[in-house]
Amino acid sequence: MRLMLNIFVKKLLALSLAGLGTTSCSLLEDYPQNPHIQATSSEPYKKCDELASDILQISYDEAGENGGRFTNFITRSKDGSAILYQLNDARDFIVISDDESVAPAVYGSGFMGMIAISAAQEASKNSGKTIGKFLGDTVFPKDNDPRKILETNESLACKVKFMTLGSEEPGFYRISEDDEGYYYEQTE
């Protein structure tokens, strides 16, 4: 009996700890849609872009509690280029497509990121494409959003790379929604 109780307590503790890294938000607030998605996002990328835009707004609302917020995320435009959607301090969505912003968002700004950016610059110069177009063609497939993990009638889950401000960690997050709320947690 004591062994069974120990196993139960360990499982309960494991389940409790597993939930610590996940943030959830109810659907009580209706967030305005990112007005650029329909005109700018590549068709297969629209659903994850809509979900990521909602998460940007939720993060903005919770910035005081979390000590930071998500500022933008990377996606693919209709013309095939890698772009960023940003939610600014005035809560307006902006499309960022300049190479100086997009390349560090994909590769990072550390030493290894700078090496990758240099290689991407050389490859884009040789191909006659902008870095954004080169990245879009090589990192984001045209017909399939690689960020989409799961889609059912009731839920959607995507893995999106967010850039941040403050203490919120930049990187890849598994984001999802269902009829009960929005969820996001950092992932590899």
MARVO-5513 format. One line per field, with one value per residue: residue in one letter; x, y, z negated of N, C-alpha, C in turn. Coordinates in Angstrom, 1 decimal, m for minus. Layout:
% MARVO-5513
rest = A;...
n.east = X;...
n.north = Y;...
n.up = Z;...
ca.east = X;...
ca.north = Y;...
ca.up = Z;...
c.east = X;...
c.north = Y;...
c.up = Z;...
This chain:
% MARVO-5513
rest = M;R;L;M;L;N;I;F;V;K;K;L;L;A;L;S;L;A;G;L;G;T;T;S;C;S;L;L;E;D;Y;P;Q;N;P;H;I;Q;A;T;S;S;E;P;Y;K;K;C;D;E;L;A;S;D;I;L;Q;I;S;Y;D;E;A;G;E;N;G;G;R;F;T;N;F;I;T;R;S;K;D;G;S;A;I;L;Y;Q;L;N;D;A;R;D;F;I;V;I;S;D;D;E;S;V;A;P;A;V;Y;G;S;G;F;M;G;M;I;A;I;S;A;A;Q;E;A;S;K;N;S;G;K;T;I;G;K;F;L;G;D;T;V;F;P;K;D;N;D;P;R;K;I;L;E;T;N;E;S;L;A;C;K;V;K;F;M;T;L;G;S;E;E;P;G;F;Y;R;I;S;E;D;D;E;G;Y;Y;Y;E;Q;T;E
n.east = 0.8;1.9;3.9;2.4;1.2;3.5;4.2;2.0;2.2;4.6;4.0;2.0;3.5;5.2;3.4;2.6;4.9;5.5;3.6;4.5;6.1;4.3;2.2;m1.1;m4.0;m7.2;m10.0;m11.4;m11.0;m11.4;m9.1;m8.0;m7.6;m4.5;m4.0;m2.5;m2.1;m3.9;m3.4;m0.6;0.7;1.8;m0.4;m0.5;0.6;m1.0;m2.8;m1.1;0.2;m1.9;m2.6;m0.1;0.0;m2.1;m1.0;1.2;m0.3;m1.4;0.9;1.8;m0.2;0.3;2.8;3.7;3.4;5.0;7.5;8.5;8.0;6.8;7.9;8.0;7.6;8.7;7.9;6.6;6.1;3.7;5.1;7.2;9.3;11.1;9.7;9.0;6.5;5.6;4.5;4.0;4.7;2.5;0.5;0.1;0.3;3.1;4.8;7.9;10.5;13.1;16.4;18.4;17.0;15.6;17.4;19.0;16.9;16.3;18.8;20.0;21.9;24.3;27.8;27.8;25.5;26.2;28.1;26.5;24.8;26.6;27.3;24.7;24.3;26.3;25.5;22.9;23.7;25.1;22.9;21.3;19.2;17.3;18.3;16.1;14.3;16.0;16.2;13.5;13.0;14.7;14.4;11.7;9.3;7.3;4.7;3.9;3.5;6.1;6.0;3.5;2.2;0.0;m3.4;m6.8;m10.4;m11.0;m8.7;m5.4;m2.0;1.3;4.8;6.6;9.1;9.9;10.9;12.0;11.4;12.8;12.6;11.4;12.1;13.7;13.2;12.1;8.7;6.1;3.0;m0.5;m4.1;m7.4;m10.9;m10.9;m8.8;m5.7;m2.3;1.1;4.5;8.0;10.2;12.5
n.north = m1.2;1.2;1.5;1.8;4.3;5.9;5.8;7.0;9.6;10.4;10.4;12.4;14.6;14.7;15.3;17.8;19.3;19.2;20.9;23.4;24.9;25.8;28.2;29.3;30.8;32.2;32.3;34.6;37.2;38.8;39.1;41.5;40.7;40.2;42.5;42.1;39.5;38.2;39.5;39.3;36.9;33.6;31.2;28.4;29.1;30.8;30.0;29.3;31.8;33.5;32.4;32.8;35.5;36.1;35.1;36.9;39.2;38.4;38.0;40.6;41.7;40.3;41.2;42.6;40.8;38.7;40.0;40.6;40.3;38.8;40.0;39.8;37.5;35.0;34.3;33.2;35.0;35.7;36.0;34.4;35.1;35.3;36.8;39.1;39.4;42.0;43.2;46.3;48.9;50.5;48.7;47.9;45.9;45.2;44.6;43.3;43.3;43.7;42.8;43.1;42.8;40.4;38.3;38.0;37.2;34.7;33.3;34.1;36.3;35.8;34.5;32.2;32.6;34.9;33.9;32.1;34.0;35.5;33.5;33.1;35.6;35.5;33.3;34.3;36.5;35.2;33.9;35.9;36.8;38.4;38.3;37.7;36.5;34.3;33.0;32.4;30.6;28.5;27.8;27.9;25.9;26.0;24.9;23.8;24.5;24.2;24.7;23.9;21.6;20.1;19.8;19.9;19.8;21.1;22.1;23.6;23.4;24.8;25.3;28.0;30.5;33.0;36.4;38.5;40.8;42.1;39.9;37.6;34.6;34.4;32.4;29.1;28.2;26.1;26.6;26.7;26.3;25.8;25.0;25.9;27.7;29.5;28.4;28.3;27.2;27.0;25.4;23.1
n.up = 0.0;m0.8;1.1;3.4;2.8;2.8;5.5;6.7;5.6;6.7;9.4;9.4;8.6;10.8;12.9;12.0;12.1;14.8;15.8;15.1;17.0;18.9;20.3;20.1;21.4;21.2;23.5;23.1;23.9;27.0;29.5;31.8;35.3;37.0;39.4;41.7;42.5;44.3;46.7;46.9;45.9;46.9;48.2;47.0;44.5;43.1;40.9;38.7;38.5;37.7;35.2;33.9;33.9;32.2;29.9;29.6;28.9;26.5;25.0;24.8;23.2;20.8;20.1;17.9;15.7;16.5;16.9;19.4;23.0;26.0;29.1;32.0;34.8;37.1;40.5;43.7;46.7;49.3;51.6;51.2;49.6;46.5;43.7;41.0;38.5;36.5;33.3;32.3;29.7;29.8;30.2;32.9;35.8;37.7;40.8;41.4;43.6;44.4;45.1;43.1;40.7;40.9;41.4;38.9;37.3;38.2;37.9;35.6;33.4;32.4;32.4;34.1;35.5;36.9;38.6;40.1;41.2;42.8;44.7;45.8;47.0;48.9;50.5;51.3;52.8;54.9;56.0;56.9;55.4;52.8;49.3;47.7;49.6;50.4;47.9;47.4;49.6;48.9;46.2;45.5;46.7;49.7;50.1;47.7;44.3;42.2;39.5;38.5;36.3;35.4;36.5;36.0;36.0;33.7;32.6;32.9;33.3;33.3;34.0;33.3;33.9;31.8;31.2;28.5;25.8;22.8;20.0;21.0;22.7;25.8;28.8;29.9;29.6;28.6;29.6;29.1;29.6;28.4;27.8;25.2;24.6;25.2;25.5;24.6;24.7;24.1;26.4;28.0
ca.east = 0.0;2.8;4.6;1.4;1.0;4.7;4.1;1.0;2.7;5.6;3.3;1.3;4.5;5.7;2.4;2.6;6.1;5.4;2.7;5.1;6.6;3.3;1.3;m2.4;m4.8;m8.6;m10.5;m12.3;m10.8;m11.3;m8.1;m8.2;m6.8;m3.4;m4.6;m1.6;m2.0;m4.6;m2.7;0.8;1.1;1.6;m1.6;m0.3;1.2;m1.9;m3.4;m0.1;0.4;m3.1;m2.4;1.1;m0.4;m2.9;0.0;1.9;m1.1;m1.6;2.2;1.8;m1.1;0.9;4.2;4.0;3.5;6.2;8.7;8.9;7.0;7.2;7.8;7.7;7.9;9.1;7.0;6.8;5.1;3.1;6.2;8.2;10.4;11.0;9.4;8.7;5.4;5.9;3.5;4.8;4.2;1.1;m0.3;m0.1;1.1;4.0;5.5;9.3;11.0;14.4;17.4;19.1;16.2;15.1;18.5;19.3;15.7;16.4;20.0;20.4;22.9;25.6;28.9;27.4;24.5;26.9;28.7;25.4;24.3;27.6;27.1;23.5;24.6;27.1;24.6;21.9;24.4;25.3;21.7;20.6;18.0;17.5;18.4;14.7;13.8;16.8;15.8;12.1;13.1;15.5;14.0;10.2;8.8;6.2;3.4;3.7;4.1;6.8;5.7;2.3;2.4;m1.3;m4.6;m8.0;m11.5;m11.1;m7.4;m4.3;m0.7;2.3;6.0;7.0;10.2;9.5;11.9;11.4;11.8;12.7;13.0;10.8;13.1;13.5;13.4;11.0;7.6;5.0;1.8;m1.7;m5.4;m8.5;m12.0;m10.8;m7.9;m4.4;m1.3;2.4;5.6;9.2;10.6;13.8
ca.north = 0.0;2.4;1.6;2.4;5.7;6.6;5.9;8.0;10.9;10.7;10.7;13.6;15.6;14.8;16.0;19.2;20.0;19.3;22.0;24.7;25.7;26.1;29.3;29.2;32.0;31.8;33.0;35.6;38.4;38.6;39.9;41.8;39.9;40.9;42.8;41.9;38.1;37.8;40.1;39.1;35.5;32.5;30.5;27.4;29.7;31.7;29.6;29.5;33.2;34.0;31.9;33.4;36.9;36.2;34.9;38.2;40.1;37.8;38.2;42.0;41.9;39.7;41.6;43.0;39.6;37.9;40.7;40.7;39.9;38.5;41.2;39.4;36.1;34.9;33.5;33.2;35.8;35.2;36.0;33.4;35.7;35.3;38.1;39.2;40.2;42.6;44.0;47.4;49.4;51.1;47.5;47.8;44.9;45.7;43.6;43.7;42.4;44.1;41.7;43.3;42.3;39.0;37.3;37.7;36.5;33.3;32.6;34.6;37.4;35.3;34.3;31.2;33.3;35.8;33.1;31.7;35.2;35.7;32.4;33.4;36.8;35.1;32.5;35.2;37.3;34.3;33.5;37.1;37.0;39.1;37.3;37.3;35.5;33.1;32.2;31.9;29.4;27.4;27.5;27.7;25.3;26.8;24.3;23.2;25.2;23.2;25.0;23.3;20.3;19.4;20.6;19.2;20.7;21.8;22.6;23.9;23.5;25.2;25.6;29.3;31.2;34.4;37.3;39.0;42.0;41.9;38.6;36.5;34.0;34.2;31.1;28.4;27.9;25.3;27.4;26.0;26.8;24.9;25.8;26.4;28.8;29.6;27.8;28.4;26.8;27.0;24.1;23.1
ca.up = 0.0;m0.9;2.4;4.4;2.5;3.2;7.0;6.9;5.2;7.7;10.7;9.2;8.6;12.2;13.6;11.5;12.6;16.2;16.2;14.7;18.1;19.9;20.0;20.8;21.4;21.6;24.7;22.7;24.7;28.5;30.0;33.2;36.2;37.6;40.7;42.8;42.8;45.5;47.9;47.0;45.6;47.8;47.9;46.0;43.3;42.5;39.6;37.6;38.3;36.9;33.8;33.4;33.7;30.9;28.8;29.4;28.1;25.1;24.3;24.6;22.1;19.6;20.0;16.5;14.9;17.0;17.0;20.8;23.9;27.4;30.0;33.4;35.2;38.5;41.3;45.2;47.4;50.6;52.7;50.9;48.8;45.1;43.2;39.6;38.1;35.2;32.6;31.7;28.5;30.0;30.5;34.3;36.4;38.8;41.6;41.6;44.7;44.7;44.8;41.8;39.6;41.1;41.2;37.5;36.7;38.5;37.5;34.3;33.5;31.8;33.3;35.1;36.3;37.8;39.6;41.0;42.0;43.9;45.7;46.5;47.8;50.1;51.3;51.9;53.8;56.0;56.7;57.3;54.6;51.5;48.2;47.3;50.6;50.3;46.7;47.7;50.5;48.3;44.8;45.4;48.0;50.4;50.0;46.4;43.2;41.3;38.1;38.0;35.6;35.4;36.8;36.0;36.1;32.4;32.1;33.8;32.6;34.2;33.4;33.9;33.3;31.3;30.6;27.3;25.1;21.4;19.4;21.8;23.4;27.2;29.3;30.4;28.7;29.1;29.3;29.5;29.1;28.5;27.4;23.9;24.5;25.9;24.7;25.2;23.9;24.9;26.8;28.8
c.east = 0.9;3.5;3.6;1.2;2.3;4.6;3.1;1.5;3.8;5.0;2.6;2.3;5.0;4.7;2.4;3.8;6.1;4.5;3.3;5.6;5.6;2.5;0.0;m3.1;m6.2;m8.9;m11.4;m12.2;m10.7;m10.2;m8.3;m7.2;m5.6;m3.9;m3.7;m1.6;m2.7;m3.9;m1.3;1.3;0.9;0.4;m1.4;0.1;0.2;m2.5;m2.4;0.2;m0.7;m2.9;m1.2;0.8;m1.2;m2.0;0.8;1.0;m1.3;m0.3;2.3;0.9;m0.5;2.3;4.6;4.2;4.7;7.5;9.3;7.8;7.6;7.0;7.5;8.0;8.1;8.2;7.4;5.7;4.7;4.2;7.3;9.3;10.1;10.7;9.1;7.3;5.7;4.7;4.2;4.1;2.8;0.1;m0.7;0.8;1.8;4.6;6.9;9.9;12.4;15.4;18.1;18.3;15.8;16.2;18.9;18.1;15.8;17.6;20.5;21.5;24.2;26.6;28.5;26.4;25.1;27.6;27.7;24.9;25.3;27.4;25.8;23.6;25.3;26.2;23.5;22.5;24.6;24.0;20.9;19.3;18.3;17.7;17.1;14.2;14.6;16.4;14.4;12.2;13.8;15.0;12.5;9.7;7.5;4.9;3.0;4.3;4.8;6.5;4.4;2.5;1.1;m2.4;m5.8;m9.1;m11.5;m9.8;m6.4;m3.1;0.4;3.6;6.6;8.2;9.8;10.8;11.2;12.0;11.7;13.1;12.4;11.9;12.8;13.7;12.1;10.0;6.6;3.7;0.6;m3.0;m6.4;m9.7;m11.9;m9.7;m6.7;m3.4;0.1;3.5;6.8;9.6;11.9;13.5
c.north = 1.3;2.6;2.2;3.9;6.5;6.8;7.0;9.4;11.3;11.1;12.1;14.8;15.8;15.6;17.5;19.9;20.2;20.5;23.4;25.5;26.1;27.2;29.1;30.5;31.6;32.7;34.1;36.9;38.0;39.6;40.2;41.0;40.8;41.2;42.5;40.4;37.7;38.3;39.7;37.6;34.5;31.7;29.4;27.9;30.5;31.3;29.8;31.0;33.9;33.6;32.6;34.9;37.1;36.0;36.2;39.1;39.7;38.2;39.7;42.3;41.4;40.2;42.0;41.9;38.8;38.6;40.9;40.2;39.5;39.7;40.9;38.0;36.1;34.0;33.6;34.0;35.1;35.1;35.1;33.9;35.4;36.7;38.0;39.9;40.7;43.3;45.0;47.9;50.0;50.0;47.4;46.7;45.6;44.5;44.1;42.7;42.7;43.0;41.9;42.9;40.9;38.0;37.0;36.9;35.0;32.6;33.0;35.6;37.0;35.1;33.3;31.8;34.2;35.1;32.6;32.8;35.5;34.7;32.7;34.6;36.4;34.3;33.3;36.0;36.5;33.9;34.7;37.4;37.8;38.0;36.8;36.2;34.2;32.3;31.6;30.6;28.2;26.9;27.2;27.2;26.0;26.2;23.7;24.1;24.2;23.5;24.3;21.9;19.5;20.4;19.6;20.2;21.6;22.5;22.8;24.0;23.8;25.4;26.9;29.9;32.7;35.1;38.0;40.3;41.7;40.5;37.4;35.9;33.9;32.8;30.4;28.1;27.1;26.1;26.6;26.7;25.7;25.7;26.3;27.5;28.6;29.0;28.0;27.9;26.7;25.6;24.2;23.4
c.up = 0.0;0.4;3.4;4.1;2.9;4.8;7.4;6.7;6.3;9.0;10.6;9.3;10.1;13.0;13.3;12.1;14.1;16.7;15.8;15.9;19.1;19.4;20.7;20.5;21.9;22.9;24.4;23.5;26.2;29.0;31.5;34.1;36.7;39.1;41.9;43.3;44.1;46.8;48.0;46.8;46.7;47.3;46.8;44.6;42.5;41.1;38.5;37.4;37.5;35.5;33.2;33.1;32.5;29.7;28.5;28.6;26.7;24.3;24.0;23.3;20.8;19.4;18.6;15.6;15.2;17.0;18.4;21.7;25.2;28.2;31.4;33.6;36.7;39.2;42.8;45.8;48.7;51.7;52.4;50.0;47.3;44.6;41.7;39.4;36.7;34.7;31.9;30.4;28.6;30.3;32.0;34.8;37.6;39.5;41.8;42.6;45.0;44.3;43.5;40.6;39.7;40.9;39.8;36.8;37.0;37.9;36.1;34.5;32.8;32.8;34.4;36.0;37.3;38.9;40.6;41.8;43.1;45.0;46.5;47.4;49.1;51.1;52.0;53.0;55.1;56.8;57.2;56.6;53.4;50.4;47.8;48.3;50.5;49.0;46.8;48.5;49.8;46.9;44.7;46.7;48.5;50.0;48.7;45.3;42.2;39.8;37.6;37.5;35.7;35.7;36.8;36.1;34.8;32.0;33.2;32.9;33.6;33.4;34.1;33.2;33.1;30.9;29.5;26.8;23.6;21.0;20.1;22.6;24.9;27.7;29.8;29.3;29.4;28.7;29.8;29.0;29.3;28.0;26.0;23.7;25.4;24.9;25.4;24.2;24.8;25.2;27.6;30.2
